[in-house]
Amino acid sequence: PRSPFVGRDEEMAELTAAIVAIGKGASGVVATIEATPGSGKSRMVLELRNEAEEHDVHTLAARSAPFGHGSPFAPWGDMIDRAAGLAGLAPGAARHKVRAWLEETAPDTGTDARWFDELANVADTSDPEIQRRRESPAQFRQNLRETVVTWLWAYTKRRPIVFFAEDLHWWPAPSLELLANAAQVARKSPMLLVATRRPVPLAIEWPPETTDRVLSLGSLDEGALQALAHGVLGAEVPKGLVQRLVTSSGGNPFFAEELVQAFIDTGALRTSPERSGWIWDEAKAEHANLPTTVEGVTQARIDALPARERHVLQMAAGAGRTFWQGLIEAMGETEASDALRQLSARDLVHGRRSRLAGEIEFAFKHATIQTVAYENHLKRERVADHRRVAEWLEARAAADPEFAPTISEHFLRAEEKAKALPYLLRSAEEQVRAHARLDQATDVELAAQLAEQLLDEPARARSLLLRGRLRRIAGHSDAEKDLREALAAADGIDDRPVAAEAAVNLAGLLYQQGDLKGAAEQAERALKATSAAQAATLSRSARSS
């Protein structure tokens, strides 16, 4: 059951008024909901979505999970995936759905759907135009921004919209920069942009303008905590419980809910057939000696679960914030549905629309529950669980770029570096493709280091090329060194495609530096490598026919 939403009346009133205003054609605002974990950011978004639906205002939602680090545009891909319904589709079918969605949201505008294919990670890489666009990083970013902004302008001319951008603290810089461009539309059209974030530094300055609204969610007062407890219990709240919540929860809604459930689990809060309502037992509350942090109380709740439910929760935690029933069953719990039903009833997890076709997806109610359940699992079991998660995802989503960072992360945590490397390279390629900032392209650097450790020459050549390309974009002094090493490594193993690409990039870099002779030599080298690669491909085709 959903817990009550209390103590945020002023913030809800302000943003609901903004929804009503854009519904009547007024220009929107950029509002950021800032709060510590457990303060109700996600719940507020849910309530605002309901308000938008009641006022016939369209909504878009984008969020990034912690494991989404590999794709610079993961939140935008998430938005398109949800809005266009791409879950479980092959790239070709997904591109068809993207075009249908664009025609529905902004018809007759001439929007080039291939830019949205790029955001959704379903682009046709054999398309010469796609290849051409990726050769010019600066132009790529500019055209992408212009296309998204033009589409948003056209969309808001047809319908008012609320754009929810959740968990900005996990958004990569390219996605945040694109969101800052979307904010320009919100200020001048019937569009409300609602972002949520923790009070931590982000990849870029946010909000983008000092006039944008920032709504800080503070602690709940005694009245709000009493209302929250009443909503959870469905009956009159004992005064002793309210005082405990005031002194122990710090006014954090999630912490307060966890305390209520923990008091029920320990018997300090109980019902009796002899009297109505809830009975508060101060002595048992004292004897329970519950921890004084939200993590500690969450741990106490998990410890009190029946063994099977606790085991399922711990296995699910190894998968991350979201997981699938089929995964839990594949990990050994063949009858996981009953345990997941009970965990849902206990408000620890909840079902959600699945990104994998034919699979039932769940998510932890809060990141704290997932973190505590994970850390309480024995390390050797965590390692084994990560291996099973990686292999299960690999069997179902190996070709999906969206899952490459997640699969590589699980293989790494399972201490399977060789199996992680191909997915790290794919994730690194996505970071380079999207021209990620050098300091945020973590998978590019990690792939290069891992290939070196494993003495994997093909992967080393590829990773050096990727790092060299990214350093060239960033103007890094070691770009030439990386590209020359990539070229030498590729020549050593006769990897002509990588050699050709390294020579092309090196030629471009030398030309920029004014070394025309060196650039011409590398261009010639690239042509020879390309011709050789094409000849080898034709030869293989002839032998197989």
N, C-alpha and C positions, 0 to 999 in steps of 0.2 A: 504494500500500500504506500501511496505517496505521502510523505510527511508534509505538514502544513508549511506554508510560506508566510513568514511573519517578520515584522520589524523593518520592512523596506518600503513603507507606504509612500514616503516622499519621493524616493527614487522611481518607484513604479508610476506614481502620478505624473512625474515630469516626462518620462519616456512614453507613457500611454498618450499623453497630450500631444507629443510629437508624432505618434502614429496616427492619431486622429487628424492632425494638421496636414500631414502629407497625403492622407486619404482624400482630403479636400483640395489637393493640388498645391499646397504650400511647399516651399523649399525645406529640406531636411537639415539635420545637424549631424556632427560627428561626436559621438558620446563614448567614453571609455569607462567601463566598470572595473575599478581597481580594488583588489582585496587579497588578503592572505588565504591560503588553502582552507577550505571548509566554511568560508563565510557566505556562500550562496551565489556565486557568480553564475554557475551553470543553471541553477534553479531559476534565477532571475531571467536568464535567456529563455528558458522553457515557458515561463509565465508571459513574457513579452511575445513569444511566438503565438501563444493562444490569443493574446490581445489583437495581434495583427490579423489572425484568421477571422476573429469576430468582426473586424472592421473591413474585411475583404481586401486586405493589403497583402501582396505577394511577399514571400520571404526567400532569402538565399542564406545558406549557412556554410561556413568554411572553418575547419579546425585542423590542427596538426598534433599528432601524437608524438611522444618522446622518441619513438623508433623511426619517425619520419625524416630523420636527419639527412638521408641520402638524396632526397629530391628537393631542389631549391624551390620548386613550385608545388610541393605536396599539399598545402592548404587549398590552393586554387584547384588542383586536381580533385581534391575531396569535394569541393563545391560543385564542380561540373559532374562528378560521379553521382552525387546525390540528386542534383536537379535534373539531369538528363537520364538517370536510371541506367548507368553503365555497369553495375555490379555483375560480375561473372561473365561479361561478354568478351568475345574475341576482338582483337583490335579493329578488324574490318567492320564488324557489326557495331562496335562502339562508335566508330567514325560516322556511320549512318545515323545513329541515335543523336550524336552531337549536332549534325546538320538539321535534323528534325526539331531539336530543342531550340536551336538558334532561330529557325524559321518561326517557331511559336512565340519566342520572346521578343524578337526584333525583326519582323518580316520585311522583305524588300529593301534591306539596307546595304546589301552587297557585302556583308561581313565575310571575310575570308576564314572559313572554318578551320583551316590548317593551323592557325595560331591557337585555337582552342584545343586542337588535337595535341599540340605541343604541351599545353598546360595539363592536359589529362593523361599524358604519357601514352598516347595511342597513335602518334604521328606515323605516317607511311615513310619510312626512312629511304625507300627506293625512289621516292619522288624527287626529281632533280631540283625542283624549287625549294623543297625542304632542305636539301643538301646545300644549295646556294645560300640560303638565309643563315645557316649555321656557321658560315665562313666569316661573317662579319659581326663580332660580338656587340659592338656599340649600336650598329644598325638594328640588330636583332632585338635588343632591349627596347630601343625607341619604337620600333614598329609594333612590338608586343604591347607596350603601354598604350599606344595610340589606338590599337584595335580594341583592347578591353574597354578603354574609356569611351570610344565611339559606340560600342555595343551597349554600355550602361546608359549613355545618353538616350539611345533609341529605345531601350527597354523602359526607362522611366517616363518617356513621352507617352507610352501606351498604358502603363500601370504604375502606381506607386509601389515601392518595394522597401523592405527592411533587410539590410545585409548584416548578418551576424558573423563576426570574426572572433572566434573563441581561442583562448589560450595563446595570446601573442608571445608569451615568454618562450614558446617552443617554435615560433615561426622563423624560418631562415630569412636573411636579409633581402634576397630578391623578391620573396613573397610580400614582405613588409613594404618594400619600395613600391610594388604594384598596388598594394592596399592604400598607400598614401596618395597615389594617383586617383584611385576610386573615391577617396575622400573629397577630392575636388568636385566630383559630380554631386555628392551628397549635399554639399553646401549651396548648390545652385539649382537643384531639381528635387522633385518629390521622392527623395530617398533618405532613409535614416540608416546611418552606419553605426552599429553598436559593437564595440570591441570589448573583450575581457582580457585582463592580464593580472599577474601577480606584481607586487611592488618590488620588482627586480630590474636590473638593466636589460634593455632589449638590444637587438642587433642594429637598430637605427633609433633615432629620436622619435618618441611617440608620447602624446599625440603630435601630429605634424605641425599644427598651428596653435598658438597660445590662446586663441579664442575658442578652441574646441572644448567641450564639456568633459570634465573628469568627475565621476561619481565614486567616492570612496566609501566602501561598505564597512562600517564600524561594528563594534560589539553590540549584541542584543542586550536591552535592559531587562529588568526583572519582569515587567509586564509581558514583553515579547517572549521571554523564556517560558513563562507560565502558559501563554497561548500555544507555544510550540509543544510543550508537554501535553496540554489538553488535546491537541490535534493528534498526537501519537497514541495517547491512551484512550481517547474517546469518552472520557468521563471526568469528573471533578478531580483536580490535581491536589494531592496532599501538600500542605505548606512545607513540611520538612523536605520534600523532594525539590520544591522550587528553591529553597535556600541552598540546598546542595548544588543545584545547577548554577546559581549565582556565584557561589564561592569557588566552584571547581572548574567550570567550563570556560571562564573568561569571556562569556558572551558569544562564543563561537557556535554557530548553529549545528554543525556536524558533530562537534565535541559533545554538545548537549544531548543530541539524539543518541549518540553512542553511550553516554552515561545512563540515560533512561533505560536503554536495552540491557546494559550491564547490571543495573539494579534489579531488573526483572529476572535476569539469569541467576543472580546470586540470592534471590528470595527477599531482598530488602524491600522490593515493591511487588506486591502480590494481590490476588483477589481471593475472596472467601465466599463459599455458598451461604454463609450465615449473615452476610451484610453486603450491601451494594457498594459499588465503586472500588477504588484501589486502597490498599492498606500500606502505610509506610512504617517500616520497622527500623527505627534509628539505630538500635543496637546491632542489627544485622548489617546495616550500612557501614557502621564503624568497623565491625568485624571483617567485612569484605575487604577493607583496606585497598580499595581500588587505586590504581596509579593516578598520578596527577597530570599526566600528559595525554593528548588525544591518541598518540601512538600506543601508550601503555593500556589505555582503556580498550582500544580496538584489539590489542593482543589478548586482553582478558576475555573479550567476547569470542574471539576465535578459539581460545583454549577451551571455552565452555561448550563448543559445538560437539554434536555427536561425531565419533571418529571418522565415519565415512564422509560426512559433509566437510569436515576439516581437511581431510585428505584431498577431496575434489577442489576445495578452495585453494589449497597450496599448489596443486598441479596447475590450476588455471592461472595462478599468479605468475608462474614461470613463463606463460605465454605473453604476458604484458597486460595492459589496461583492458584490451578486448581479447576474446577467445571464442572457441566454437565447441559445441557439444560433441561433434564428431571427433575433434581433437582429443577431448577428455576421454572418450570411449577408446580411441586408438592408443591412449597412454595406459590403458589397463582397466579403467572403470567402465565396463561394458554396459552397465545400467545407470549411466550418469544422469538421466533425465529426472529421476526422483530427487536426487541430491540437489540438482540445480533448481528444481521447483521449490524445495525447502529453503535454499539459500536466497532465492528471489523473495519468498514470503518473509524472510528475516531482514529484507531490505539491504542485503550485502551485494547482490548483483542484480542486473535487469537485462531483459532481452532487447535486441535492437536489430535494425535492418542489416542483413548480412552483405558483406562485400564479396563473399564467395558463393557462387550459385549452388543451391542445394544444401547449404550448411546453415545450421541454426546458430546465430551469433549472440554472444552475451558481452556485457561490459561491467566492470566493477563500479559500484555506485560512486566511489570516491577513490582517488589515487592513493590515499593513506591506507585503505583496506588492502589494496593490491601490494603495496610496499611492505606492510607489516606481515602479511601472509607469506610473501616471498622470503623475507629475511628470516622468518621462523623455520623455514624448510632447511633440512640438513644440506650442507654444501654438495656432498657427493650425489644426493638426490636431485639437487638443482641442476647439476651438470648433466645428469642423465635426462632430465626433463627438457632441458634446452636442446639436446640432441634430437629427442623425439619430436619436439615442436618444429625444429628446422626441417627434419625429414618429412613431416606431415605437410608442411607448407610447400616444400619443394615439389612434392608429388602433385600438388593442386595449383600452384601459382608460380612455378619456376620461370615461366615466360612473361610474367606480369612485372613491369618495372616498378610498380608501386610497392611490391613486396620484397624487392631485392635488398633494401636496407635491413628489413626485419629478418629475412633469412640469414643474411651475413652476420647480423648481431647475435642470433641464436647459435649459429655454428661457432662463432668466436667464444661465446660463453660456455659452449660445450667442449672447448679446447680442441676444436677440429679446424685448424687454421687452413689446411689445404682445401677443405670443402667450402670454407668461407670466402676464399680468394676470388673465385669467379663472380660471386654476387657482389663482392666489394668493388670489383672492376666495373661491373654493370652500373652500380650505384655511382661510382666515380665518373663514368661516362655521362651519366645524367647531370652531375654537378658541373662538368665541363660544358656540356651541351647548353645548359641554362646560364652559363657564364657566372657561376657562383663566385662570391668574394673569396679570395685566397685564404683568409683566416677562418672561413667557415666550410671550406671544402675538405672536411676531415677525412672522408673516405678516399680521396685522391692521395693524400699523404700516407694514410694507413695501408692502402694497397701497395704503394711503392715500398714501404718498409717490410711488409709481409712477403712480397715477392722476393726481396733481397734475402730475407731469413730462410725462405724455403728453397732458394736456389732455383727458382722457376723462371727460366730465361724468357719464354714467351710472355709470361705475365709481367716480368720485369721490364721488357721492352715496351709493352703496352702502357704500363703504369708510368714509366718515365716520359713517354710521349704525352700522356694526359696531363701530367704535372707540368711538363714543359709548355704545353699549350696554355694552361691556366696561368702560369707565371708570365708567359708572353703577353697575355691579355692584361695582367696586372702591372706590367712593366718591371717585373722582378729581375734582378741582375743575374740570377742563376738560370734563366730561361734557356739561354744558348747552351749552357753546360748540359742541362737535361735533354735537350733535343739532340745534341751530338751523341750523348750516351745512348739514347733511344735508337738512333740511327745505327750506331756501332753494334748494339745488342741485336737489332733486327737483322742486320747483315750477317752476323755470326750464326744465326739460326735460319737464314734464308726466308725470313718473314717479309715478303715483298710489299704487301699492303701497308704494314706498319712502317717499313723503310720509306715508302713513297710519301706517306703522310708526314713523317718526321722531316723528310727533305723539303716538302712543300712549306711546312711551318718555319723551318730554318731559313729557307730562301726569303720568306716574307719578313722575318726578323732582321736578317742581314740587310735587306733592302731598306728597312726602316732606319737602320743604323748608318746607312750611306755606303755600305760595302757592296757596290754594284757587281763587282767581279765575283765575289763570294756568293752573292745571291744568284747570279746566272749559273754558276757551277752547281749549286744545289737544285736549281730548277731543272737543269739538264739531268741531274741524278734522279730527280723525282720522276721525270718522264721515262727514263730507262726502267726504273723500278715498276712503274705503272704498266708499261708495255709488257714487262716480264710477268707481272702478276696476271694480266689479262690473258697472256699466252698460256700460262699454267692452268688457268680456269678453263679455257677452251680445250686444252689437252685432256683435263680430267673429264670434261663433259663428253668428249669424243670416246674416251675409253669406257665410260659407263653406258653408252648408248648401243 
